[in-house]
């Protein structure tokens, strides 16, 4: 687990830390890239401790989360030329609030079904995650800072 947020009670869940790379952040959320090269798969994690559901956030944080999710979702759809953007917050395995943003294409491994539980993940090759992080940073999204 890491504690690298201005909110002193926030600690990134150990499973997210193990499965993802933090590539940047917005005012509220860390932006993570899941280490599965089958799909462009990002996760936004609000840097607030003890939060498992969006309704537990303050109203201001709820609005900020919606803003960051929408801004980031549009940008990655444009960047990766997706056919559909799947956004979900399940929390069955990781109770910490985290929002998946998965670019889906009609030719991807699981289309048109869900990505969860379909096949084994494929780790990125050396340096590929850094290249994706650089592409996201180059978008110049308002309020986004690369790590």
N, C-alpha and C positions, 0 to 999 in steps of 0.2 A: 504494500500500500504506500502511496505517496501523499505527502501533505505539502503542496506547493501553491496554495491558493490564499488570497487575502482573507478568506473566511477561515478562521483558525480552527474551527471544528470540522472542517471538510477533510476527508481522507478518501482518495480514490479506492474503490473496492479492489481487492487483490486479484480477482478474476479478470476485471477490465484491464488492470495494469499488466497482467500476464499475457492477455490475448490481443492487446492493442498497443499502438504507439501514439502518444500525445503529439499532435502535429501543430497545434495552435490553440488559441482561445479567443472568445468574445468576452464582453463585460461579465456575463454570467456563466457561460459554459466553457468547459474544456472541449476541444474537438479531437476525437480519437479516430484513428484509422485501424479497422480490424485487420488482422493478419490473415486474410483469406482472399487470394488473388482471383477467385472465380467471379467476384462482383466488386464494384466500387462500393464499399460498405463503411460508413462513418457512424460515429456515435457521439451525440452531444450529451455532456454530463454537467448539470448545474452544480456549481461549486458551493453547495450548501450542505452542511452536516445533518445527518439524521432524517433525510427526506427520501421517501419511497414513492410518493405520488405527487403529481403536479398540483393538486389542490392544497397540498401542505405548504407550498410556496406562498410568499406574500403576493398580493395582487400585482404589485410592481414587477416582481420576479416572474409571475405567470405571463405578464405581457411581454417582458423581455425575452423569455423562453420562446414564446410564439414568434416574436420578431426574428430572433436569431435562427430559429428552425426554418422559417419561411425564406429568409435571405440566403441562408446556406443551401437549402434545398433547391432553389431556383438556380443558384450558381453551379452546383454540381450537376444538375440536369443538363445545363447548357454545356458545361465542360466535357462531360462524358457521353453526351448525346443519347440519353436514356429514352426508353419508350414509356417508362412508368417509374415514379418515385414511391417506394414503399417506406412509410414512416410508422414506427411502432414503439411502444413502451410496454414490454411484457413484464419483466421483473420477476419471473418465476424462478430463475436460477441466480440472478443477482438482484437483491432487494433494493439497492441504491437506484434512485431515479436516473434513468439514462434513456435517451431517445435514439433509436436506430434510424438511419437514413441510408437506404439501399437503392442504388441505381439498378433498375431491371431493364433488360433488353429481351426482345422476342427470341433471340438466339442464345440466351444464357442457359446454363446448366439445368435450372429448375423450372423455367418458364412453362406454363403460366402459374404453376403452383408456388407455394411458400418456399422460402429458402431454408427455414429451420428444419433440421433433421434430414436433409437431403444430401446424401453423399458425404465424403470427408472433405474438410477444408484443405486448401492448397496454399501453403505459405508462399509469400512473395520471395523472389530471388533477392540476393544481396543488392541493396541500394534502391530497389524499386519503391519501397515505402517513402524513402527520402525524395525520390523524383515526384511522386504524387503530392507529397507535402509541399514541394517547391511550386508545383502547378497551382495548388490552392492558394499559396501565398501570393503568387503572381496575379491572381484575380483582383487584388486590391479591394477586397470586401470592406465596407465601412464597419469599423469597430473590431475587425479581426486582426490578431497579432500572431505571427508564426512563432513556434517555440524555438 
